[in-house]
Every structure is written in structure tokens, then in C-alpha cells.
């Protein structure tokens, strides 16, 4: 078992650190970002930095995208990016709801 997604379940995803999770941009206002996937290596209030399979870092805005996060055992969770817009430490404290 890897540590990726350890202890994270779909119902509590927004209460956890997202750095280290695999993610995919499912829907985006920018068609070039659709299908972009990789590992989250950094997070700010408004963006994720995703390291792609080509070892490129891509800065992805949260609010205009829908993400799919991969948890343990292949569980995939879809989250609208606007629910993720906040500083990571604030989001973890308030523990928003998944929709």
C-alpha cells in the first residue's frame, strides 16, 4: 500500500492535504487542459501545480476546472474546482463539503 490517498475517503477529501495525490482535469474552460493529469506537487489559494508524466510542471487554476482525484484502491472522486478555492490550510480547517 502506498501513502498516496492514505486515510482519505470521498466524503472527507476536502479536509485533507491534496499534495501528493494523482489528479486529472476532467473539464476545463481551456480545452488544452482537458485530460491533463499528473501528481499534485504544490497548491496555492487559486492553483495546483501538477507534475505531468513528461516531468513538466503545469500550473492549473482551480475555479474553472473540474478535477478527478485518485485515492486508494483506484477510487476516483470528482470535485468542482470552485469548492477548492482557498488556502490549503484554511480549507483543511473548515473542511468543506464535496458536491
C-alpha positions in Angstrom: 0.0 0.0 0.0 1.3 3.4 -0.9 0.8 6.6 1.2 -1.0 8.3 -1.7 -4.5 8.9 -0.6 -4.0 7.2 2.7 -6.8 7.9 5.1 -8.6 10.0 2.5 -12.1 8.9 1.6 -14.5 10.6 -0.9 -16.6 12.1 2.0 -13.6 13.8 3.6 -11.4 14.7 0.6 -11.6 18.4 1.2 -10.4 18.1 4.8 -7.1 16.7 3.7 -3.8 17.7 2.1 -4.0 17.2 -1.6 -0.3 17.5 -2.4 0.9 14.0 -3.5 -2.4 12.9 -5.0 -2.9 12.0 -8.6 -5.4 14.2 -10.4 -6.9 14.7 -13.8 -8.5 17.7 -15.3 -11.9 16.4 -16.4 -13.5 19.6 -17.6 -11.9 23.0 -18.2 -12.8 26.3 -19.7 -9.4 25.9 -21.5 -9.7 22.9 -23.9 -5.9 22.5 -23.8 -6.2 21.4 -20.1 -8.9 18.8 -20.6 -7.4 15.4 -19.8 -4.2 16.8 -18.3 -3.1 14.5 -15.5 -0.3 14.1 -13.0 0.8 14.4 -9.4 -0.1 17.5 -7.4 3.3 18.9 -6.2 2.2 22.3 -4.9 -1.0 24.2 -4.1 -1.8 27.8 -3.6 -5.1 29.6 -2.9 -6.1 29.6 -6.6 -4.0 27.0 -8.3 -2.5 23.5 -8.3 0.9 22.7 -9.7 0.8 19.3 -11.4 3.8 17.3 -12.4 2.9 15.6 -15.7 4.2 12.2 -16.9 6.6 14.2 -19.1 8.1 15.7 -15.9 6.7 19.1 -16.7 5.1 21.3 -14.0 1.8 22.8 -15.1 0.0 25.5 -13.0 -3.7 24.8 -13.2 -6.3 27.2 -11.9 -8.8 25.7 -9.6 -12.0 27.7 -10.1 -12.6 27.0 -13.8 -11.8 23.3 -13.8 -13.4 20.0 -12.6 -10.9 17.6 -11.2 -10.8 13.8 -10.6 -8.7 12.8 -7.7 -7.4 9.2 -7.4 -7.5 7.7 -3.9 -6.5 4.3 -2.6 -7.6 1.2 -4.4 -8.4 3.1 -7.6 -11.3 5.1 -6.0 -11.8 8.2 -8.2 -13.6 11.4 -6.8 -14.9 14.2 -9.0 -14.7 17.7 -7.4 -15.6 21.1 -8.9 -12.6 23.3 -8.6 -14.6 26.2 -7.2 -15.0 24.2 -4.0 -11.2 24.0 -3.7 -10.5 27.7 -3.9 -8.9 28.8 -0.6 -5.6 28.5 1.0 -4.9 24.8 1.7 -4.5 25.4 5.4 -7.9 27.2 5.6 -9.7 24.6 3.5 -8.4 21.8 5.8 -9.5 23.7 8.9 -13.0 24.5 7.7 -13.4 21.1 6.0 -15.8 22.0 3.2 -18.4 19.6 1.7 -18.0 17.6 -1.5 -20.5 18.2 -4.3 
